[in-house]
Amino acid sequence: MTGVAGLRIGIVGPLPPPAGGMAMQTRQLAELLGAAQARVELVPTNPSYRPAWVARLRGVRALFRLLPYLAALWRAAGRVDVLHVMANSGWSWHLFAAPAIWVARVRRTPVVVNYRGGEAGPFLAKSAAVVRASLRHVARLVVPSGFLQDVFARHGIRSEIVPNIVDLQRFRPGARVGEAQIIVARNLEPIYDNATAIRAFAQVHARHAGARLVLAGTGPEEGELRALAASMGLQAVVEFAGRLDRDTMAARLRASRIALNPSRVDNMPNSVLEAMASGVAVVSTRVGGVPYIVEHGRTALLVPPADPDAMAQALLALLEDEGLHERLRTQALTEVQAYTWEAVGPQWAAVYREVAHMAPQAAG
């Protein structure tokens, strides 16, 4: 990609671990921009606590993270041509995104806010006025999907779309696998509803004794989910794979027949894009921004959230109808080309070039 060589870009956002969607996108964007000869400076919003024992002090540990973060922000904002802020909903906005905007304003550094919160609707319903006050001082508000663009538009805030990036060198189709393996690449948290995935899988396993379910993630619900699988007699066929690095995740996707996204809330899940790129058929809940990136019956099967029966029927359809499975995965492989660095990189380059020498201004 041309257009960013020599440009000094500060990227503010979380980094793995944990390997959440925003953290993975932050790291990937920094790597790709660096490879394109941009001069990238990372300001992580989740650095390790120093000293390490501070992590055990609930209530005050945020202060130990916030003060070094603000100091790093101040230094970076004075050295870069543009500050790219990965933003999320709730306290993440107030503690990390908003301070980055205001520090950059004082430093006279133009800001691009890259908002990615799947819960943007409820958050803006309560906090739109506060968010708008900060956004007046950014050069661009960029969102990854039409879903979030619509959410902001309902509050009178303009945004432009630059989609997520999927790494097609890492996430690529492998040899076809006959095993009926279903993978869920979401963390074990309530909003991702792995419990419904397990309940749906129980129906699948009743008809396909060789089927397996892989839960690739970590989180506070692991104990409850293990107990649920055991109560249904599935402990031998439900694997809790834990947190996987990118290469291992890519390999586990290639070994799977179906990727299942059971989320209750979502924006533009990279796990779905990575499954598409890996030639794995997708079943997902019809929530948030998911219908903006896949089409029911053409590139994925979409089901209502928290509905194990509908989810099971979609999984069974893909296991038992080879023609349907092949059509969906083939169409998805074509569709995912829109999310490569070759397609998305020039869009970011155009944003950076336009704002790099601007004074902070209104986005909405």
Disulfide bonds with the S-S distance in Angstrom:
none
